[in-house]
Amino acid sequence: MSATTIHFVRHGKVYNPDHLLYERLPDFHLSDLGRRMAQATAAYLANSPQTNTISAVYSSPLDRTRETADAILDALNPVREARGEAPLMLTADERVIEAGNEFRGKRIGHGEGALWKNGNWKLVTNLYKPSWGESYQHIAQRMDDFAREKVAQHPGEQIVVVSHESPIFSYRHYLETGHPEHWMFLRHTALASVTSVTYDNETGRVMSITYVDPAANVK
């Protein structure tokens, strides 16, 4: 039986001294800690015989995910070179981008421009079905469209996709429960964590979902 595993990696910590909700805004990069987190997860993938045969790396087009993916490539490519294999290149895909959010650019907390000023709180009517931006249903659907396409393109292989907290967990919750709606404060998707989904190539059935947090102790 042939199976494809997609490792959904969340990006590392972002440098954000003004505590903005950056969503899809440009020029939000990994912090020093975020780079170390990305490197820890990259080392985990490259050093494990279960994952160092990864054959493709994809990411959201945003800076923080591309930088996390670059760290993974930096760890995987020497392993491939030692086996006489060609280096992997990064491919960006809009379908795994951060969730759309009407609060982009607002500051978390208090003060001028803070999230809860100027009536913004009125958009928060149902945390399970966000009225402030892209629905969980739409997020999960675009993630599933991407995943099913890549399963067909990479039969029997393992690939990495660097994405964001909301898309990864919304999709996981959809696969596990049949619906993507969830309580956002109970997501199980730590920074630089790996959520791995294995699909049967014949039937498309999800065979397993596993989760690891290689960067949990990075400081």
N, C-alpha and C positions, 0 to 999 in steps of 0.2 A: 504494500500500500504506500502510495506517494503522499507526502504532506509538505506544506509550506508553512514556515513560522515567520511571523512578522514581529520584530521587537520594537515596540513603541516606546521611545525614550523621551522623557520630558527634559527640556533644556535646564541648564544650571542656573544658579542665582544671578539676578540681573543687577547691575549698578544703577541705583534709583534713589539718590539722596533726597530728592524732593517728594518721595512717596506718591508718585503719580500712578494713576491707572493707565498704563501705557498701551494696552491692547495691541492694535496693529500699527502704532506710531513708529516711525523709523528712528534709528540711532539710539536704540536701547540695547546695550551690549552686556556681555557677561562681566561680572565683577571679578576681582582676583579670586574670591572664594568660589564663584561660579565656574571659573576656569579650572580650579583644582577639582571641583565636583565632576565636571565633564571629563577630566583626565582620569579620575578614579573609575568612572563608569566605562570609559574607553578601555582602560587596562583590564577591567573585569571581562569585557567582551573579547578582547584580544588574547587573554591568557587562558580562557576556558576552551577545552577541546570541543565543548558542546556548541560554542558560538563563534569560534575563530574561523569558521568556514563561510561566514557571511559573504554574500555575493553581490550586494547592492546596498547603497546608502542614499536615502531620500530625506528631505527636510522641508519644513515650512520655509517660505522665502524670507522670513524676518531675521534680523541680525543675530539674535540670541540663539536661535535654533541652528543657523548655519555655523556659528562658532562652535556650538556643541558637536555638531556633525563633523566639523573639521578635526576636532580632537579625536573623535572616533576613527576617522580616516588615518590620522597620524599614528594611531596605535595598530590598526589592522593592516595597513599596507606593508610594513616591514615583515609581518608574518607571511603575507602573500608572496612577497619578494623571495623570502627564504624557501618557499615551495615552488618557485619558478613561475608564479602567476602574475598577471598584469595588475597594476595598481587600480584601485577603485576610484571613481570620481563621484562628486556630489551632484545629485539632481534635485532641484527644488520643485515643489508641487503646491499650488494654491489650495488644494482640497484639504490639506492638513494644517492650514493656518489657524491662528488664534480665533476664538469666537468673536464675532462682531458685537460691539458694546457701545451704547450711546453715552456712556460715562467716560469715554477716552479723554485723557488730558486732565481729568479732575483729580484733586488730591485727596488721599485717604486721610481722615482725621478732621481737624478744625482749621479755622482761619479762612482768609479770602480764597475763593475758588475751591473750597472743600466740597466733598461729594454730597453732603447732606444740606447744602445751602441752595437757595434759589429754586426750591421746589423739586429738586432732583429726586428726593425720596419718594415722590408720588409715583415714579415709574416702577418702584419695587412693590408690586401688588401680589406676586406669587413667586417665591423663590424656586419652586419646582418647575415653573414654566416662565422663564425670565421675560418680562415685558419691556426690559430696557435694551434689548438687542436680539441677536440671533437665537432662534429656538433650539432647544436641545434636540428636537426631532431633526431639524435641518443639519445640525452639527453631526449627529450620528449618521445621517444618510450620506453626507459627503465623505465622511471617513470610511464608511462601508463601501461606497463606490470605488474609492481609491484602493482599499484593501482587496476587494474582489478582482480588480484589474491586475494588481500586482501578483496575486496568487496565481492567476492564469499565466502571467508572464514569467514567473519564477517557480515552475513546478518542482517540488522536491528540494527547494533551496531555503535559505534563511536570509532575510533582509532586515535592515534597520530603517526606521522612520523616526526622525526627531520632530516632535510636535510640542503641544502645550497641555496644561493641566485639564482644561475644560473639554477639548476634543478627545483626549485619550480616555478620560474617565466617563464621559457621556457615551462613547462608543463601547467601552467595556461594560457599562451598566446595561446598555441595550442588548449586548450579546448574552449577558448573564440573566437578565430578567424579562427581556422582550420589550422593554420600554426604556428610553434614555433619561426620563425625568428623575431627578435626584436632589437631595439636599446638599447644596454646594459646600457647606462647611464640614461635611463628612466624607469628602473625596479622599481616596487612598491612592495618591499619585504624588509622591514626594519629588522634590527637585532632583533631576538627573536619575530618577528611578527608571526601571525597565518593566513594562507590562508586555508579556510575550503571549501571542495568540497563535495557535497551530490549527491549520485548516486542512481537511481532507481534500486532496486535489480532485478526486472523482466526484464527490457529492457536494463539496463546498461546506460541509458540516464543520463547526468548530469543535475540535477534539479536546483542547485544553486551553486554559488561561492561567498563567503564572505571573508572579510579581516579585521583584527583588529591588533592594535599595542599596546599591553598591557604594553610594556616596554618603551614607548615613552618618559616618563618623568623621567626615572631612571637616576641618576647621580652618 
